[in-house]
Amino acid sequence: MATAKEEFLKEFGEHYGYPNSPKTIDQIRAAEFNRLQNLVYLDHAGATLYSELQMESVFKDLTSNVYGNPHSQSDSSSATLEIVRDARQQVHVLDYCNASPKDYKCIFTSGATAALKLVGEAFPWSCNSNFMYTMENHNSVIGIRDTRYALGQGAAAIAVDVEDVHTRIEGENFSTKISLHQIQRRKVAGLREGEPMGDVYNLFAFPSECNFSGLRFNLDLAKIIKEDSSRILGTSVCNNGRWLVLIDAAKGSATMPPDLSKYPVDFVALSFYKLFGYPTGLGALVVRNDAAKLLKKSYFSGGTVAASIADIDFIKRREGIEELFEDGTVSFLSIASIRHGFKILNSLTLSAISRHTTSLASYTRKTLLALRHSNGSSVCILYGRHNSMEMCHEMGPIVSFNLKRPDGSWFGYREVEKLASLSGIQLRTGCFCNPGACAKYLGLSHMDLISNTEAGHVCWDDHDIINGKPIGAVRVSFGYMSTYEDAKKFVDFVTSSFMSSRNHVDHGNQLEGVNGFLDTCYYLKSITIYPIKSCGGFSARSWPLSNNGLKHDREWILKSLSGEILTLKRVPEMGFISSFIDLSQGMLFVESPHCKEKLQIKLQLDFSDVTIQDIELHGQRYKVYSYSNETNAWFSEAIGRPCTLLRYSGSNHEFVLDKTKDVVTCKDTNSAVCFANEAQFLLVSEESVSDLNKRLSSDVQKGIHVTATQVNASRFRPNLLVSGGRAYDEDGWRDIRIGNKYFRSLGGCNRCQIINLALNAGRVQKSNEPLATLASYRRVKGRILFGILLKYESVNGEQQQGDSWLHVGQEVHPD
């Protein structure tokens, strides 16, 4: 029976792996991408990877040659100027786009966005102009309509949908339909619509490849717009003046750059790190000579003028197109480096790279589309044109999708991203800065988008499902060094993580009901207090309760000089700070391996020596006390960065319960807490920790882990550790009593990467465990649950009196 790879090669072997190149894909990976041994990188649309051979060549080049400022006249500067000139043309930028130097020039910019911005600010807009752009466009293109550019100069801005661009009729002709959205226009003082203003110029912008869906636009669209716009646009508002065409090729040029010998495109924006990973911060605008003459430059700088006089309004601009638009000194060391990247691409050939990456994307799409849940429903919904095998050539090496549960509800894309990261797979989620394509493919109306924004959703936040609809997608994208094994591991990850028919949460004895809890003996094994948020805590045999939970628990925080609240996630060194409170002495003792002296802080505040300020944390406002410079200097030395110590003074919160099937989760938003993330207490079961460790040991035996990964309960930073019963009994607890103190369960604690940090012998060790194992059986609705959150319930005002204590050994009575 053929293996999965043999089946893949049977279908795609002619195109996969560079069979006619000097090196096969396996040889390339082994020799030039050794750093990818334990990583699957699938975000090449975001940034592709540089080759180790490429970087060796760059390093050798920069350490063997002297490159001076090309604006100087020295020998080293003259040599640099030649390198820059060669980079524009010879075997580099213009050649890459098959553009003749007689017709085109290459302007170096700080990136593709800067190239697009240059067009927007220098284009000859008028109140009779139109800026038309496809819905599938990056924000950097849509930004051209801004008030300082198209709309600000009185032009109309119109988004369009392009359909059937790729349909051939009688071999050569194309049937193209362009549907216009509403016309956007702003009133500009001093301009009157329809007033004669000389020549009128319009701009049509589209990407060579959509960075959301991977859909490739046929570049014949450029010909149609420039040569027959009145027929194709079909509206009088677009018939005036001359049309110029802009292509955003930042994504598409990595596998299929525009051939400017065939298509009369006026502007092409490129980004070099999208092509070969390095250098970043460098792009180019390839501009047609006759179009360049229309651009209006306002600002002048060093390098763009032939002469200027400081105290009168006199300048003479340079006449060369590149010199006129490249403000200041170009990034000449980066420009010198791009030849080594182009050398890599040229050795493989672009056609082979395109076939190789397309084979991987086609395999991935085909496999994802075939996935079915046990009830026959589809697991994966793909975006873009993918249903017809004849149309595969229309798609670039991007696969964009969302995943569904058997009941038809959606998995959140942040859940997919989180689990992929735990599996060593790097991908991207969201809208990818392409709002038009995102709304189009996800079916989001203007009202949806506006209400989502008003509800607080912004780019890169953790919201992924709003009102039952996904507001973004998952995207995997392939580069020239991607392999079948990368694609296969990703598909296997989707299958194992999202196609299972079983519930991902093991509820343990909860299935036995309340009687099962009543027949079991539980007791309080340990009490831990963490005075300073994210720093080490201490255990106590007995400890008093307060309005905020355990007295003095997470009552202090560290803040950076920029105002950021420091946490263990951002500053793992905080975990090496240990703390202890002696209530009898009224003192907090703090130690660090980086500080010689132990710090002592009085619990009783000296109000003559502190100031009160306001801070924001987790969307809540807090009043805090600050400390002296000496105290702040101690903590700055302890964590190796400037910071200040703050103490809780007061805030208002409330609890919001989110009830799903058998699990209750919450965020504590209006109950007395100090600086805890979600609730007053975190309770963990010793039996649940033991069960987790058995699973980790089992994974070692199965070869999933190389070494044993055993975790202590302290890894989860619980306040209360209970013992007794069976693993995960706590999942079913709603109300519990410890001694004669009552607590309300607020549901499961959603775990994050923090539990994967191990602090050993002064070193921070990071791994995927135990979160990866927990994700395999403790996942529900995008959350990985372990332990439960508690709220202290006062009885007859006892909580307010502060006379309540917890003691190790006390019995714990659920419900």
ChimeraX attribute file (.defattr): number of C-alpha atoms within 10 A of each C-alpha:
attribute: neighborCount
match mode: 1-to-1
recipient: residues
	/A:1	5
	/A:2	8
	/A:3	8
	/A:4	10
	/A:5	13
	/A:6	12
	/A:7	12
	/A:8	17
	/A:9	16
	/A:10	11
	/A:11	13
	/A:12	18
	/A:13	16
	/A:14	14
	/A:15	20
	/A:16	23
	/A:17	28
	/A:18	22
	/A:19	14
	/A:20	12
	/A:21	12
	/A:22	11
	/A:23	15
	/A:24	15
	/A:25	20
	/A:26	15
	/A:27	12
	/A:28	20
	/A:29	19
	/A:30	12
	/A:31	14
	/A:32	17
	/A:33	16
	/A:34	12
	/A:35	12
	/A:36	11
	/A:37	9
	/A:38	10
	/A:39	13
	/A:40	21
	/A:41	22
	/A:42	24
	/A:43	20
	/A:44	27
	/A:45	26
	/A:46	17
	/A:47	20
	/A:48	23
	/A:49	19
	/A:50	20
	/A:51	23
	/A:52	16
	/A:53	16
	/A:54	22
	/A:55	18
	/A:56	12
	/A:57	16
	/A:58	22
	/A:59	12
	/A:60	11
	/A:61	16
	/A:62	14
	/A:63	9
	/A:64	9
	/A:65	11
	/A:66	12
	/A:67	19
	/A:68	18
	/A:69	18
	/A:70	22
	/A:71	15
	/A:72	12
	/A:73	12
	/A:74	12
	/A:75	13
	/A:76	15
	/A:77	17
	/A:78	17
	/A:79	18
	/A:80	24
	/A:81	21
	/A:82	13
	/A:83	20
	/A:84	20
	/A:85	14
	/A:86	17
	/A:87	22
	/A:88	23
	/A:89	20
	/A:90	14
	/A:91	16
	/A:92	20
	/A:93	26
	/A:94	22
	/A:95	16
	/A:96	21
	/A:97	19
	/A:98	17
	/A:99	23
	/A:100	14
	/A:101	15
	/A:102	8
	/A:103	15
	/A:104	22
	/A:105	24
	/A:106	25
	/A:107	22
	/A:108	29
	/A:109	25
	/A:110	17
	/A:111	21
	/A:112	27
	/A:113	22
	/A:114	21
	/A:115	27
	/A:116	25
	/A:117	19
	/A:118	19
	/A:119	23
	/A:120	23
	/A:121	19
	/A:122	16
	/A:123	21
	/A:124	20
	/A:125	25
	/A:126	26
	/A:127	24
	/A:128	24
	/A:129	27
	/A:130	30
	/A:131	27
	/A:132	24
	/A:133	25
	/A:134	23
	/A:135	25
	/A:136	30
	/A:137	26
	/A:138	24
	/A:139	14
	/A:140	17
	/A:141	26
	/A:142	24
	/A:143	16
	/A:144	23
	/A:145	25
	/A:146	14
	/A:147	15
	/A:148	13
	/A:149	21
	/A:150	28
	/A:151	24
	/A:152	19
	/A:153	23
	/A:154	25
	/A:155	26
	/A:156	24
	/A:157	24
	/A:158	20
	/A:159	22
	/A:160	21
	/A:161	16
	/A:162	18
	/A:163	13
	/A:164	13
	/A:165	17
	/A:166	19
	/A:167	15
	/A:168	12
	/A:169	9
	/A:170	7
	/A:171	7
	/A:172	7
	/A:173	11
	/A:174	17
	/A:175	12
	/A:176	18
	/A:177	15
	/A:178	15
	/A:179	14
	/A:180	18
	/A:181	14
	/A:182	9
	/A:183	13
	/A:184	14
	/A:185	19
	/A:186	15
	/A:187	14
	/A:188	15
	/A:189	9
	/A:190	6
	/A:191	13
	/A:192	13
	/A:193	14
	/A:194	9
	/A:195	10
	/A:196	11
	/A:197	11
	/A:198	9
	/A:199	12
	/A:200	17
	/A:201	20
	/A:202	24
	/A:203	25
	/A:204	22
	/A:205	24
	/A:206	26
	/A:207	27
	/A:208	26
	/A:209	30
	/A:210	27
	/A:211	30
	/A:212	30
	/A:213	26
	/A:214	25
	/A:215	25
	/A:216	22
	/A:217	24
	/A:218	17
	/A:219	21
	/A:220	17
	/A:221	22
	/A:222	24
	/A:223	15
	/A:224	16
	/A:225	19
	/A:226	18
	/A:227	14
	/A:228	13
	/A:229	19
	/A:230	16
	/A:231	11
	/A:232	17
	/A:233	19
	/A:234	14
	/A:235	11
	/A:236	8
	/A:237	13
	/A:238	21
	/A:239	16
	/A:240	16
	/A:241	14
	/A:242	16
	/A:243	23
	/A:244	19
	/A:245	22
	/A:246	23
	/A:247	26
	/A:248	28
	/A:249	24
	/A:250	29
	/A:251	28
	/A:252	26
	/A:253	22
	/A:254	27
	/A:255	25
	/A:256	19
	/A:257	20
	/A:258	22
	/A:259	16
	/A:260	22
	/A:261	12
	/A:262	12
	/A:263	14
	/A:264	18
	/A:265	25
	/A:266	25
	/A:267	27
	/A:268	29
	/A:269	29
	/A:270	31
	/A:271	31
	/A:272	28
	/A:273	24
	/A:274	26
	/A:275	28
	/A:276	26
	/A:277	19
	/A:278	24
	/A:279	22
	/A:280	15
	/A:281	15
	/A:282	23
	/A:283	26
	/A:284	25
	/A:285	27
	/A:286	28
	/A:287	26
	/A:288	22
	/A:289	17
	/A:290	11
	/A:291	16
	/A:292	20
	/A:293	10
	/A:294	12
	/A:295	18
	/A:296	15
	/A:297	15
	/A:298	7
	/A:299	9
	/A:300	18
	/A:301	14
	/A:302	13
	/A:303	20
	/A:304	23
	/A:305	16
	/A:306	13
	/A:307	12
	/A:308	14
	/A:309	9
	/A:310	7
	/A:311	6
	/A:312	7
	/A:313	7
	/A:314	10
	/A:315	13
	/A:316	12
	/A:317	17
	/A:318	16
	/A:319	11
	/A:320	10
	/A:321	18
	/A:322	20
	/A:323	19
	/A:324	19
	/A:325	23
	/A:326	18
	/A:327	17
	/A:328	13
	/A:329	13
	/A:330	20
	/A:331	16
	/A:332	18
	/A:333	18
	/A:334	17
	/A:335	21
	/A:336	21
	/A:337	21
	/A:338	23
	/A:339	21
	/A:340	21
	/A:341	24
	/A:342	20
	/A:343	15
	/A:344	16
	/A:345	19
	/A:346	16
	/A:347	12
	/A:348	17
	/A:349	16
	/A:350	18
	/A:351	13
	/A:352	22
	/A:353	23
	/A:354	19
	/A:355	22
	/A:356	29
	/A:357	26
	/A:358	25
	/A:359	25
	/A:360	29
	/A:361	24
	/A:362	21
	/A:363	19
	/A:364	20
	/A:365	23
	/A:366	14
	/A:367	15
	/A:368	22
	/A:369	17
	/A:370	10
	/A:371	17
	/A:372	17
	/A:373	18
	/A:374	13
	/A:375	9
	/A:376	9
	/A:377	14
	/A:378	19
	/A:379	24
	/A:380	24
	/A:381	14
	/A:382	20
	/A:383	25
	/A:384	19
	/A:385	15
	/A:386	20
	/A:387	13
	/A:388	7
	/A:389	10
	/A:390	8
	/A:391	12
	/A:392	17
	/A:393	14
	/A:394	17
	/A:395	21
	/A:396	29
	/A:397	31
	/A:398	32
	/A:399	27
	/A:400	22
	/A:401	24
	/A:402	21
	/A:403	24
	/A:404	19
	/A:405	18
	/A:406	19
	/A:407	9
	/A:408	11
	/A:409	14
	/A:410	19
	/A:411	20
	/A:412	26
	/A:413	26
	/A:414	22
	/A:415	19
	/A:416	23
	/A:417	19
	/A:418	19
	/A:419	21
	/A:420	20
	/A:421	17
	/A:422	20
	/A:423	17
	/A:424	15
	/A:425	22
	/A:426	18
	/A:427	22
	/A:428	23
	/A:429	22
	/A:430	24
	/A:431	22
	/A:432	21
	/A:433	16
	/A:434	21
	/A:435	20
	/A:436	22
	/A:437	24
	/A:438	23
	/A:439	19
	/A:440	14
	/A:441	17
	/A:442	18
	/A:443	13
	/A:444	18
	/A:445	11
	/A:446	10
	/A:447	9
	/A:448	16
	/A:449	15
	/A:450	12
	/A:451	13
	/A:452	16
	/A:453	12
	/A:454	10
	/A:455	10
	/A:456	9
	/A:457	17
	/A:458	11
	/A:459	12
	/A:460	13
	/A:461	10
	/A:462	13
	/A:463	18
	/A:464	21
	/A:465	16
	/A:466	14
	/A:467	8
	/A:468	10
	/A:469	15
	/A:470	21
	/A:471	23
	/A:472	27
	/A:473	27
	/A:474	23
	/A:475	28
	/A:476	24
	/A:477	26
	/A:478	26
	/A:479	27
	/A:480	27
	/A:481	23
	/A:482	23
	/A:483	19
	/A:484	22
	/A:485	12
	/A:486	17
	/A:487	22
	/A:488	18
	/A:489	15
	/A:490	22
	/A:491	18
	/A:492	13
	/A:493	17
	/A:494	20
	/A:495	16
	/A:496	10
	/A:497	17
	/A:498	19
	/A:499	20
	/A:500	15
	/A:501	11
	/A:502	9
	/A:503	11
	/A:504	18
	/A:505	22
	/A:506	18
	/A:507	19
	/A:508	16
	/A:509	18
	/A:510	20
	/A:511	11
	/A:512	12
	/A:513	12
	/A:514	14
	/A:515	9
	/A:516	13
	/A:517	21
	/A:518	12
	/A:519	9
	/A:520	14
	/A:521	13
	/A:522	21
	/A:523	18
	/A:524	22
	/A:525	19
	/A:526	20
	/A:527	21
	/A:528	22
	/A:529	24
	/A:530	26
	/A:531	27
	/A:532	24
	/A:533	23
	/A:534	26
	/A:535	22
	/A:536	22
	/A:537	24
	/A:538	14
	/A:539	16
	/A:540	14
	/A:541	12
	/A:542	14
	/A:543	18
	/A:544	15
	/A:545	22
	/A:546	22
	/A:547	19
	/A:548	22
	/A:549	24
	/A:550	26
	/A:551	18
	/A:552	21
	/A:553	24
	/A:554	25
	/A:555	21
	/A:556	23
	/A:557	22
	/A:558	24
	/A:559	18
	/A:560	14
	/A:561	11
	/A:562	8
	/A:563	12
	/A:564	13
	/A:565	18
	/A:566	18
	/A:567	18
	/A:568	14
	/A:569	15
	/A:570	11
	/A:571	13
	/A:572	20
	/A:573	20
	/A:574	23
	/A:575	22
	/A:576	22
	/A:577	20
	/A:578	18
	/A:579	21
	/A:580	19
	/A:581	23
	/A:582	10
	/A:583	11
	/A:584	6
	/A:585	9
	/A:586	12
	/A:587	16
	/A:588	17
	/A:589	16
	/A:590	23
	/A:591	20
	/A:592	22
	/A:593	13
	/A:594	16
	/A:595	16
	/A:596	10
	/A:597	11
	/A:598	12
	/A:599	16
	/A:600	15
	/A:601	14
	/A:602	12
	/A:603	14
	/A:604	8
	/A:605	11
	/A:606	8
	/A:607	9
	/A:608	6
	/A:609	10
	/A:610	14
	/A:611	12
	/A:612	14
	/A:613	12
	/A:614	11
	/A:615	15
	/A:616	12
	/A:617	12
	/A:618	10
	/A:619	8
	/A:620	12
	/A:621	14
	/A:622	19
	/A:623	15
	/A:624	21
	/A:625	20
	/A:626	18
	/A:627	16
	/A:628	12
	/A:629	10
	/A:630	10
	/A:631	16
	/A:632	19
	/A:633	15
	/A:634	24
	/A:635	24
	/A:636	19
	/A:637	14
	/A:638	21
	/A:639	20
	/A:640	13
	/A:641	12
	/A:642	17
	/A:643	25
	/A:644	23
	/A:645	22
	/A:646	24
	/A:647	23
	/A:648	19
	/A:649	15
	/A:650	14
	/A:651	17
	/A:652	13
	/A:653	15
	/A:654	13
	/A:655	16
	/A:656	14
	/A:657	14
	/A:658	12
	/A:659	12
	/A:660	10
	/A:661	7
	/A:662	12
	/A:663	18
	/A:664	20
	/A:665	21
	/A:666	21
	/A:667	18
	/A:668	22
	/A:669	19
	/A:670	14
	/A:671	19
	/A:672	21
	/A:673	28
	/A:674	28
	/A:675	24
	/A:676	20
	/A:677	14
	/A:678	20
	/A:679	28
	/A:680	23
	/A:681	24
	/A:682	24
	/A:683	23
	/A:684	25
	/A:685	28
	/A:686	21
	/A:687	19
	/A:688	22
	/A:689	22
	/A:690	17
	/A:691	15
	/A:692	20
	/A:693	19
	/A:694	14
	/A:695	17
	/A:696	24
	/A:697	18
	/A:698	14
	/A:699	17
	/A:700	15
	/A:701	13
	/A:702	10
	/A:703	10
	/A:704	11
	/A:705	14
	/A:706	10
	/A:707	12
	/A:708	13
	/A:709	16
	/A:710	16
	/A:711	18
	/A:712	11
	/A:713	16
	/A:714	15
	/A:715	15
	/A:716	18
	/A:717	20
	/A:718	22
	/A:719	23
	/A:720	22
	/A:721	22
	/A:722	23
	/A:723	20
	/A:724	17
	/A:725	21
	/A:726	19
	/A:727	21
	/A:728	24
	/A:729	24
	/A:730	27
	/A:731	24
	/A:732	25
	/A:733	22
	/A:734	16
	/A:735	16
	/A:736	20
	/A:737	17
	/A:738	19
	/A:739	16
	/A:740	14
	/A:741	18
	/A:742	19
	/A:743	19
	/A:744	17
	/A:745	27
	/A:746	28
	/A:747	26
	/A:748	23
	/A:749	23
	/A:750	19
	/A:751	19
	/A:752	13
	/A:753	17
	/A:754	17
	/A:755	19
	/A:756	20
	/A:757	19
	/A:758	17
	/A:759	15
	/A:760	9
	/A:761	7
	/A:762	11
	/A:763	11
	/A:764	13
	/A:765	11
	/A:766	13
	/A:767	14
	/A:768	15
	/A:769	20
	/A:770	21
	/A:771	21
	/A:772	21
	/A:773	17
	/A:774	19
	/A:775	23
	/A:776	14
	/A:777	18
	/A:778	20
	/A:779	20
	/A:780	20
	/A:781	16
	/A:782	16
	/A:783	18
	/A:784	24
	/A:785	24
	/A:786	28
	/A:787	23
	/A:788	28
	/A:789	27
	/A:790	27
	/A:791	22
	/A:792	24
	/A:793	18
	/A:794	16
	/A:795	11
	/A:796	8
	/A:797	9
	/A:798	15
	/A:799	18
	/A:800	13
	/A:801	12
	/A:802	13
	/A:803	10
	/A:804	16
	/A:805	15
	/A:806	21
	/A:807	17
	/A:808	19
	/A:809	17
	/A:810	17
	/A:811	19
	/A:812	22
	/A:813	19
	/A:814	23
	/A:815	16
